[in-house]
Amino acid sequence: MPTARIITDELIRSAAPNPAAVSNAKKICSLGEFSNLRKTADETLIFGECRGSGKNPYNTSADFSEETPVFRCSCPSRQFPCKHSLALMIEWLSGKNFETSDIPEDIAQKREKAAKRAERSTVQTTSPKQNKSAAEKKLRKQLEGLDLAESFVKDMLDRGVYSVSSAAADQYRALAKQLGDYWLPGLQSIMNQIVDSVQYLIGDPSDISMRNITSLLIKLASTVKKSRQYINSKLESGDVLPENNILYEELGGVWKLTQLHDAGLFKENAVLMQLSFYEVSSYDLNVDTDLGYWLDLETGEIYCTKNIRPLKAAKHIKQEDSANGVYQIPTLYRYPGGMNPRVRWESAEISDADQNAYKLIIERAGTSISEAVKAAKNELKNTLSEPYVGVLLKFDEIELADDRRAVLKLGNESITLRAYYRRFPNTCDVLAVTDSRRLRNGAIFGLLHYIPQEHHILLCPMSLIHPDGITKLC
């Protein structure tokens, strides 16, 4: 059973709803706002009183009796956990004296209710019976939406991209919005990207913009074709429920953890470390995405995590942050995907990383640029994949160039480093101010991406790994 001894700086940081909450928690501790610090004999619960803006102090606790810590506080904050709960853990980690005490009656009652809920859930089936008729109805509705998307492509090609007027672009925008009524968010996103690019082309025509629109139209047409085949096959077979296929989510499906478990898309006792973290803004969907890349220290696989925050509700959704520790995860859930499948977990025990962990990352790194590029080419051919692939490679040296580029050398092979211009900052600029010792004999995590106008695959550097740590470039 977990106890308060699992508290680390990394656990506090990862539990915080945002970085400001940690700063506010540290301020509470520096002002000495806590009193009557207590713990249970088994150290599964720590609690105390924190002076706040009200007449009475807030009753704050951190409960570690379950796999996932439970934070409780009598303050009116809507953040979870609040700054007082974070401050309580900081007090514990700093070595403050917590006197042994009996568990408070209200928390004992809440534990009892939680245990009863868990007991009731275990006697139920792992996945609720799903409504096949509703799933079939949704698939047929999506087929109608595919007709709209197909007519969009045909009209765009018949009209000619250079002939699209501002009025026509507004009509296309309305059509893309209408596609949202057909549960096709993936196709809607591509259509919005096309309309954005067309409107930009009207004001400033260029070959680069034209190639971008052409590639997006090809992607949309291919996605429509694959989606139609997928839906028709499911309707013909009668198997309309979720399956291990990336198209399920592309067509608006939402995986539940129980469904991933039943599909065998999980791994027990996984050990991960984060290689890179960045916040990606998708203006076509009006969302921000916290994008993390993680290495499975056992298998060497590279996963990604996505925390999607709609702009309208961003302040109510926890913002993820860069992670530095070793995450020991009881059950790791894996979504259908290619080289960098998305993963998710409900709980993790976080420990500080040491030199052995960093050395293991380097050991898992690839030793052939050509093999990595070959695998990436196969992945990038899939129109449903991201336009970049995360890879981990060893390197002998990184040479800086004068044109905001660099060259990575590994044995007799080399590859040009350049930032992925659409979403990420110019990380090659960061390389220019990095300690030169970091540019030799290490491992690099980066994103392989294709530049159509140059007909080359380049590597966007995201982090450097050496036996003493990870240098994240963004």
ABEGO torsion letter per residue (X at the ends): XBBAAABBAAAAAAABABAAAAAAAAAAAAAGABBGBBBBAAGABBBBBBBBABABBBBBBBBAABABBBBBBABABABOBBAAAAAAAAAAAAGBBBBBBBBBAAAAAAAAAAAAAAAAAAABBABBBBBAAAAAAAAAAAAAAAAAAAAAAAAAAAAEAAABBAAAAAAAAAAAAAAAAAGBAAAAAAAAAAAAAAAAAAABBBAAAAAAAAAAAAAAAAAAAAAAAAAAAAAAAGBABBBBBAAAAAAGBBBBAAAAAAAGBBBBGBBBBBABBBBBBBAAAGBBBBBBBBBBAAAGBBBBBBBBBBAAAAAABBBBBBBABBBBBABBBBBBEBABBBBBBABBBBBBBBAAAAAAAAAABBABAAAAAAAAAAAAABAABBABBBBBBBBABBBBBAAGBBBBBBEABBBBBBBBAAABBBAAAAAAABBAAAABGBBBBBBBBBBAAAGBBBBBBABBBBAAEBBBAX
